Amino acid sequence: MHSTLVRLQNVFGFFTTVAFTVAAVIALSSFISPQSPSAKIEVRNVQVVRGRPHYYSYKKEEYAHVRFDLDADLHTLFNWNTKQIFLYLKATYPSLSPDEPPSEAIIWDAILASTSAPWHQNHYIHPTAPNANKKKSVLPKISKKAAAAGKKPKSTPETAKKDIGTLHLANQRPKYQITDLTGRLQNRTDVVLELGWNVQPWVGALTWTNWQTLGAWKGLEGGRSEAFGFPEIGGKVKSKKDLETERGGEGYRLEVGGEQPRRKAT
């Protein structure tokens, strides 16, 4: 007859085997979930300035400030095994030396969390229309019956997934300036903005941007801007605000001297 310790070892071994099998099935099942992401990127404004791109920069150098429009539909990347998606927009341009690979610089990023993921301070909050809550309605009053009939349908997992995975950014400021190891950016050509992501599942391997169709996963449609160039230094800058970077769309951010987190208004 087995001792208590042997029985506990057998139970624990059986439990870990079952847990590993279930986790493997969940991870593999993600690859049969259809994906059809699409995105459109347009460059709105490009400026090259000579100065200190960051407050901690110890020397002046050339840096680029790029504003852009982004329309992306990534809701199909969310499935039962998606925890969050790290989304980023990078600028790619040829290096000065033909022997070196192209240079890449991320100018904007966001963490899109699924509805089942616990709240985190770095999760992205979708922007809302300015003064949407403060603006008073000028429409005539309607009856309660008509108001009830015109209410939006209750949110479902599918609609929530579309809300999270859909982005519409217009004339968006970058989060980060573009700098180069050479310190020179003006008159550089063939610059392209490219969208990328990293899907972080609850269980399984990380997956990156797919440009080609693989089974049920369609390649990203669009996702690249038209080629443009960095202009010469000396472009007219109306104010310093034109060169400000985006503070971020996260739900928690402590400003200098502040103690209260910034959360989305409910």
N, C-alpha and C positions, 0 to 999 in steps of 0.2 A: 504494500500500500504506500502511495506517495506521501511525502511529508507536506506540510503546509507551504513551505518555501517553494517546493517544486510545483505545486498547484498554482501558486501565484505567478511563477515564471511562465507557466503554460498559458494562463489567462492573459498575462501582459503580452506575450508573444502573439497570441491570436488577435488581440486588440490592435496591435501595431500593424499586423498584416492586413487586417480589414481596413484600417485607416489609410494605409499606403495605397491599397487597391482603389478605394473610393477617390482619393486625391488624384491618382493617375487617370481614372476615368473622367473626372471633372476637367483635368488639364487637357486631355486629348479631345474631349468634346468641344472645346473652344474652337478647334480648327474646322469644325463643320458648320459653325455659325456664319452665315453669309455676311460679307463686308463689301460696301461700295462707297468709299469715301470720295468726296469731291471738294475742291477749293478753287477760289479765284483770288488772285493777288494783283493789285495795281499800285504803282508807285505814284504818290501825290506830290512830294516835294523832296529835293535832295540839296543839302548845303554842306560845304566843306569849310571848316574854320580852323585857324591856327590858334592854339591856346592850350589850356590844361583841361583835358576832358573830364577829370575827376578831381575832387578836392585834395586827394592824396598824391596827385601827379607831381613829380619833382622837376619836370621840365615841360616846356611848350612843344607841342607837336600837332600835326594835322589830324583832325578827326572829322568824321562824317555823321550827319544827322539826317535820318531818312524817315519821312512820314509815308504811311501806306493805307490802303483799303484792303480789308480781308473779309471774304464771305466763304465760310466753310461749313460743310455738312458732314459731321463725323459721328453721327448718332449710331451708325451701324457698327462702330468699333466697341460699343458697349454691349456686353452680354452678361450672362449669369456669373461669369468668372472674372469680370473686369472690376478692379478696385479703383484705379484712377489712370488718367492719361497725362503724361508730361508732353505738352505741346510747345513747339518752338518755331520761330521764324529766323532763318539765317541768311546772311548775304554772302554770296560766293563770287570771287573774282580772281582772275589769273595773277600769279605772282610775277614780280619783275624779272626773276630768273626763269628761263624756260625749263631748267632742270628741276625746279621745285614744284610741288603739287599746288593746286589752287588754294588760295587763302579763304578761310571761312570765319564768320563772326556772327554770333547770335545777337539779334537786336530786340527780340521780344519773346517772352515765354509765359506759360500759364499751366497750372495743374487743374485739370478737369476731373472732379471726383464723381463717382457713381452715387446713386441715391442710397445705396446700402453702406457706403463708407462712412466711418465716424468723422465728425467735423474736425477740421484742422485749420490752424491759423494761416496756412499758405494756400488754401484752396481758393480757386478763382471764383469771383462773383460776377455774373454777367452784368454789364452796364445797363442802366435804365435811362429813359428819356429824362433830360434835365427838367427840374421843377415839376415833375409829373404829379407829385403829391400836393404841391403847393398851389398849382393852377386850379382855379375855380371853374366849375362847369357852367356854361352859358346855355345849355340845352334846357328845354322846358321839362317840368316834372312829369313823371309818368306814374301810372298806377302800379301797385304792388304785384298785380297779376302779370302785367306786361314786363315788369322788371324781372320777375321770376322766370318768365319765358325766355328772356334775353340773356340769362346768366350763362356763363361758359360751362361746358360740361366738366364734371369732376376729373381731376388729374388721374391718369392711369400710368402704369409703369412705362408704357410705350410713349405717351406724350411727355412724361418727365424725362425720358431718355433723349427725345428729340430736343427738348429745351436745353439740356446740358450739353449736347454734342453739336449744337448749331451756334455759329458765331457770325456776327455782323458788326464789323468795326470800320468806321469811316474816318478818314484823315487821322489815323491813330498815331500818337507819338510813340517813339521807341522807348524801351526800358533801358537800353544800353547804347552808347555811342560806338561807332566803328573806328577802331584804331589799327595801325599796322606796325609790325616790327621795324620797318624801315623809317617810319615816321612820315611817309609821303603817301598821300591819297589823291591829290588833285590830278585831273586828266587821266585817271585810270578808267579803262573801258571794260565792256562785257561783264558788267555787274548784274547778278540775277538774285532776286529774293526767292527763297525756297522754303516750303513748309515741311516740317518733319514732326514725328512723334515717337513716343515710347510707351507702349501699353504695358501697364503693370497689373498682372492678374492676382487673384487671391491665392491661386495654386498654379504652379507651372513656370514656364520660362518667359522671360521678357521678349516682346516682339517689337520690331522697329518699322519704320515707314516702308511699305511695299509699293514699288512702282510697276511691278508686273503682276499679272493675274496668276494666282496659285490656287487651283481648285475653286472652292467657294469664295475665296478672297480675291476681289477685283483690285487691280492696281489703282493708285490715286489718280483721279481725273483732274487735270489742271495742276495746281499746287506750285506752279512756277510763274514768276512775272516775266514780262518782256525785258530784254537786256537794255541796260542804261549805263550811263557813265557818271563818274564823279566830276563835278564842274571845277573850275578854277577857284582859288581863294579870292575873295573880294566881292562875292555876291552880297547883295543888299540884305541886311538883317534888320527887320523893323524894330524888334525889341529882344531882350534877353529871353523872354518867354518863348520865342520861336525856337530856341535851342534847348528848352527844358525837356527832360525825360519823364516818362510816365512813372508815377510812384508805384503803380501796380494795382491789380484788381483783386487783391487778396482780402479776406474778411477780417484780418487782424493785423494791425500795423501800429506800432508805437512811434509817434513822431518825437522829435527832439524836444525834451522838456515835458512830454506828455506822459500820462499814466494810464489813460483809458484806451482800451482797444477799440478800433473802428469796425463796427459790424454793419451788416446790411440792415437797412430800416425795414421793419415789418409792419 
